[in-house]
Amino acid sequence: MGSAFTISLPINNSKENAIYTIDEVTKSNILNSINIEFSDIYDL
């Protein structure tokens, strides 16, 4: 299996974070989706 990494993202401006374990294969796709999906929130 490939290595994995964890990211935490705020949900609905809550102090609680959702933690995702993501396969290295889909890492770039997930990060790209996050950058697009959360661009309005974080003003990227």
Order of alpha helices (4+ residues) and beta strands (2+ residues): beta-beta-alpha-alpha
